[in-house]
Amino acid sequence: MHEWHKSSYSGNTGNCVEVAEGPVTGIRDTQNRELGHLAVPAPEWTALVNAVRGR
């Protein structure tokens, strides 16, 4: 995974999600980083985002 950054889908409410992109996409809650992260193969993450977008 690459460096963590705030997801472009996170608003300015303080409830942010961070992602680390690469062959595996990491997803974590910025308020609970110590709890770990989810690791998902990049193609599966892309499929989920596209499904949520309705594509």
N, CA, C and O atoms as a GROMACS GRO file, in nm:
protein
  220
    1MET      N    1   0.084  -0.118   0.000
    1MET     CA    2   0.000   0.000   0.000
    1MET      C    3   0.089   0.125   0.000
    1MET      O    4   0.203   0.123   0.047
    2HIS      N    5   0.034   0.229  -0.052
    2HIS     CA    6   0.104   0.357  -0.055
    2HIS      C    7   0.070   0.436   0.072
    2HIS      O    8   0.010   0.381   0.164
    3GLU      N    9   0.108   0.562   0.076
    3GLU     CA   10   0.082   0.645   0.194
    3GLU      C   11  -0.067   0.668   0.215
    3GLU      O   12  -0.145   0.671   0.120
    4TRP      N   13  -0.105   0.682   0.341
    4TRP     CA   14  -0.245   0.709   0.377
    4TRP      C   15  -0.279   0.854   0.345
    4TRP      O   16  -0.197   0.944   0.364
    5HIS      N   17  -0.401   0.876   0.296
    5HIS     CA   18  -0.453   1.011   0.273
    5HIS      C   19  -0.604   1.010   0.292
    5HIS      O   20  -0.669   0.906   0.282
    6LYS      N   21  -0.658   1.126   0.319
    6LYS     CA   22  -0.803   1.140   0.339
    6LYS      C   23  -0.874   1.106   0.208
    6LYS      O   24  -0.836   1.153   0.101
    7SER      N   25  -0.976   1.026   0.219
    7SER     CA   26  -1.054   0.990   0.102
    7SER      C   27  -1.124   1.112   0.045
    7SER      O   28  -1.172   1.198   0.120
    8SER      N   29  -1.130   1.119  -0.086
    8SER     CA   30  -1.201   1.230  -0.151
    8SER      C   31  -1.351   1.222  -0.125
    8SER      O   32  -1.422   1.319  -0.150
    9TYR      N   33  -1.400   1.108  -0.076
    9TYR     CA   34  -1.542   1.092  -0.045
    9TYR      C   35  -1.577   1.140   0.096
    9TYR      O   36  -1.695   1.150   0.130
   10SER      N   37  -1.476   1.169   0.177
   10SER     CA   38  -1.501   1.218   0.313
   10SER      C   39  -1.538   1.366   0.307
   10SER      O   40  -1.476   1.444   0.235
   11GLY      N   41  -1.637   1.404   0.384
   11GLY     CA   42  -1.677   1.544   0.391
   11GLY      C   43  -1.595   1.618   0.495
   11GLY      O   44  -1.490   1.570   0.537
   12ASN      N   45  -1.643   1.732   0.534
   12ASN     CA   46  -1.574   1.814   0.635
   12ASN      C   47  -1.640   1.801   0.772
   12ASN      O   48  -1.638   1.896   0.850
   13THR      N   49  -1.699   1.686   0.801
   13THR     CA   50  -1.772   1.668   0.926
   13THR      C   51  -1.683   1.616   1.038
   13THR      O   52  -1.728   1.607   1.152
   14GLY      N   53  -1.559   1.582   1.010
   14GLY     CA   54  -1.472   1.522   1.109
   14GLY      C   55  -1.481   1.371   1.111
   14GLY      O   56  -1.401   1.304   1.176
   15ASN      N   57  -1.578   1.316   1.039
   15ASN     CA   58  -1.593   1.171   1.026
   15ASN      C   59  -1.525   1.129   0.896
   15ASN      O   60  -1.591   1.111   0.793
   16CYS      N   61  -1.395   1.113   0.902
   16CYS     CA   62  -1.318   1.090   0.780
   16CYS      C   63  -1.272   0.946   0.767
   16CYS      O   64  -1.253   0.874   0.865
   17VAL      N   65  -1.255   0.909   0.645
   17VAL     CA   66  -1.198   0.780   0.610
   17VAL      C   67  -1.067   0.807   0.538
   17VAL      O   68  -1.060   0.896   0.453
   18GLU      N   69  -0.964   0.731   0.571
   18GLU     CA   70  -0.837   0.741   0.501
   18GLU      C   71  -0.819   0.617   0.415
   18GLU      O   72  -0.865   0.508   0.450
   19VAL      N   73  -0.752   0.634   0.304
   19VAL     CA   74  -0.723   0.523   0.215
   19VAL      C   75  -0.574   0.523   0.182
   19VAL      O   76  -0.508   0.627   0.184
   20ALA      N   77  -0.524   0.406   0.152
   20ALA     CA   78  -0.388   0.388   0.101
   20ALA      C   79  -0.404   0.301  -0.023
   20ALA      O   80  -0.444   0.185  -0.014
   21GLU      N   81  -0.373   0.357  -0.138
   21GLU     CA   82  -0.399   0.288  -0.263
   21GLU      C   83  -0.274   0.218  -0.314
   21GLU      O   84  -0.161   0.255  -0.282
   22GLY      N   85  -0.296   0.117  -0.393
   22GLY     CA   86  -0.191   0.035  -0.452
   22GLY      C   87  -0.255  -0.094  -0.499
   22GLY      O   88  -0.376  -0.095  -0.523
   23PRO      N   89  -0.179  -0.202  -0.514
   23PRO     CA   90  -0.239  -0.330  -0.554
   23PRO      C   91  -0.344  -0.377  -0.453
   23PRO      O   92  -0.439  -0.448  -0.488
   24VAL      N   93  -0.325  -0.336  -0.328
   24VAL     CA   94  -0.423  -0.358  -0.222
   24VAL      C   95  -0.462  -0.222  -0.169
   24VAL      O   96  -0.376  -0.139  -0.141
   25THR      N   97  -0.592  -0.196  -0.155
   25THR     CA   98  -0.639  -0.069  -0.101
   25THR      C   99  -0.666  -0.086   0.047
   25THR      O  100  -0.738  -0.177   0.088
   26GLY      N  101  -0.608   0.003   0.127
   26GLY     CA  102  -0.634   0.003   0.270
   26GLY      C  103  -0.736   0.109   0.304
   26GLY      O  104  -0.735   0.218   0.246
   27ILE      N  105  -0.825   0.079   0.396
   27ILE     CA  106  -0.930   0.172   0.438
   27ILE      C  107  -0.931   0.174   0.591
   27ILE      O  108  -0.933   0.068   0.654
   28ARG      N  109  -0.929   0.295   0.651
   28ARG     CA  110  -0.934   0.304   0.797
   28ARG      C  111  -1.008   0.429   0.840
   28ARG      O  112  -1.021   0.526   0.765
   29ASP      N  113  -1.055   0.426   0.962
   29ASP     CA  114  -1.125   0.538   1.025
   29ASP      C  115  -1.020   0.629   1.088
   29ASP      O  116  -0.938   0.583   1.168
   30THR      N  117  -1.022   0.756   1.055
   30THR     CA  118  -0.922   0.848   1.109
   30THR      C  119  -0.934   0.864   1.260
   30THR      O  120  -0.835   0.896   1.326
   31GLN      N  121  -1.051   0.843   1.314
   31GLN     CA  122  -1.070   0.860   1.458
   31GLN      C  123  -1.033   0.734   1.537
   31GLN      O  124  -1.024   0.738   1.660
   32ASN      N  125  -1.010   0.624   1.467
   32ASN     CA  126  -0.979   0.497   1.534
   32ASN      C  127  -0.867   0.423   1.461
   32ASN      O  128  -0.877   0.303   1.437
   33ARG      N  129  -0.762   0.493   1.425
   33ARG     CA  130  -0.652   0.432   1.351
   33ARG      C  131  -0.592   0.312   1.423
   33ARG      O  132  -0.549   0.215   1.360
   34GLU      N  133  -0.590   0.319   1.556
   34GLU     CA  134  -0.529   0.212   1.635
   34GLU      C  135  -0.604   0.078   1.623
   34GLU      O  136  -0.550  -0.026   1.661
   35LEU      N  137  -0.725   0.082   1.572
   35LEU     CA  138  -0.803  -0.041   1.555
   35LEU      C  139  -0.767  -0.116   1.427
   35LEU      O  140  -0.818  -0.226   1.404
   36GLY      N  141  -0.680  -0.059   1.347
   36GLY     CA  142  -0.636  -0.127   1.226
   36GLY      C  143  -0.708  -0.077   1.102
   36GLY      O  144  -0.766   0.032   1.101
   37HIS      N  145  -0.703  -0.156   0.999
   37HIS     CA  146  -0.763  -0.117   0.872
   37HIS      C  147  -0.815  -0.240   0.798
   37HIS      O  148  -0.784  -0.353   0.833
   38LEU      N  149  -0.894  -0.214   0.696
   38LEU     CA  150  -0.938  -0.317   0.604
   38LEU      C  151  -0.843  -0.316   0.486
   38LEU      O  152  -0.800  -0.209   0.442
   39ALA      N  153  -0.809  -0.431   0.434
   39ALA     CA  154  -0.725  -0.441   0.315
   39ALA      C  155  -0.804  -0.517   0.209
   39ALA      O  156  -0.848  -0.630   0.231
   40VAL      N  157  -0.822  -0.453   0.094
   40VAL     CA  158  -0.906  -0.508  -0.012
   40VAL      C  159  -0.828  -0.503  -0.143
   40VAL      O  160  -0.765  -0.401  -0.172
   41PRO      N  161  -0.830  -0.609  -0.224
   41PRO     CA  162  -0.765  -0.601  -0.354
   41PRO      C  163  -0.821  -0.481  -0.432
   41PRO      O  164  -0.942  -0.458  -0.434
   42ALA      N  165  -0.734  -0.407  -0.496
   42ALA     CA  166  -0.773  -0.284  -0.564
   42ALA      C  167  -0.890  -0.303  -0.662
   42ALA      O  168  -0.980  -0.219  -0.664
   43PRO      N  169  -0.894  -0.408  -0.742
   43PRO     CA  170  -1.009  -0.425  -0.834
   43PRO      C  171  -1.142  -0.440  -0.760
   43PRO      O  172  -1.246  -0.395  -0.808
   44GLU      N  173  -1.139  -0.505  -0.643
   44GLU     CA  174  -1.262  -0.521  -0.566
   44GLU      C  175  -1.307  -0.387  -0.508
   44GLU      O  176  -1.427  -0.359  -0.504
   45TRP      N  177  -1.212  -0.306  -0.463
   45TRP     CA  178  -1.245  -0.173  -0.410
   45TRP      C  179  -1.306  -0.087  -0.522
   45TRP      O  180  -1.406  -0.017  -0.500
   46THR      N  181  -1.248  -0.093  -0.641
   46THR     CA  182  -1.300  -0.017  -0.755
   46THR      C  183  -1.442  -0.062  -0.787
   46THR      O  184  -1.528   0.021  -0.815
   47ALA      N  185  -1.467  -0.192  -0.784
   47ALA     CA  186  -1.601  -0.245  -0.812
   47ALA      C  187  -1.701  -0.195  -0.709
   47ALA      O  188  -1.814  -0.160  -0.744
   48LEU      N  189  -1.661  -0.192  -0.582
   48LEU     CA  190  -1.752  -0.142  -0.477
   48LEU      C  191  -1.783   0.005  -0.497
   48LEU      O  192  -1.900   0.045  -0.490
   49VAL      N  193  -1.682   0.086  -0.522
   49VAL     CA  194  -1.703   0.230  -0.543
   49VAL      C  195  -1.794   0.252  -0.663
   49VAL      O  196  -1.884   0.335  -0.657
   50ASN      N  197  -1.772   0.180  -0.771
   50ASN     CA  198  -1.857   0.193  -0.890
   50ASN      C  199  -2.000   0.150  -0.862
   50ASN      O  200  -2.094   0.211  -0.913
   51ALA      N  201  -2.019   0.046  -0.782
   51ALA     CA  202  -2.154   0.001  -0.748
   51ALA      C  203  -2.226   0.106  -0.664
   51ALA      O  204  -2.345   0.130  -0.684
   52VAL      N  205  -2.155   0.167  -0.571
   52VAL     CA  206  -2.216   0.270  -0.487
   52VAL      C  207  -2.252   0.392  -0.573
   52VAL      O  208  -2.355   0.456  -0.550
   53ARG      N  209  -2.170   0.422  -0.670
   53ARG     CA  210  -2.198   0.535  -0.761
   53ARG      C  211  -2.311   0.505  -0.857
   53ARG      O  212  -2.367   0.596  -0.918
   54GLY      N  213  -2.345   0.378  -0.871
   54GLY     CA  214  -2.453   0.338  -0.963
   54GLY      C  215  -2.406   0.318  -1.104
   54GLY      O  216  -2.484   0.331  -1.197
   55ARG      N  217  -2.280   0.286  -1.121
   55ARG     CA  218  -2.226   0.261  -1.256
   55ARG      C  219  -2.240   0.118  -1.294
   55ARG      O  220  -2.200   0.080  -1.405
   0.00000   0.00000   0.00000
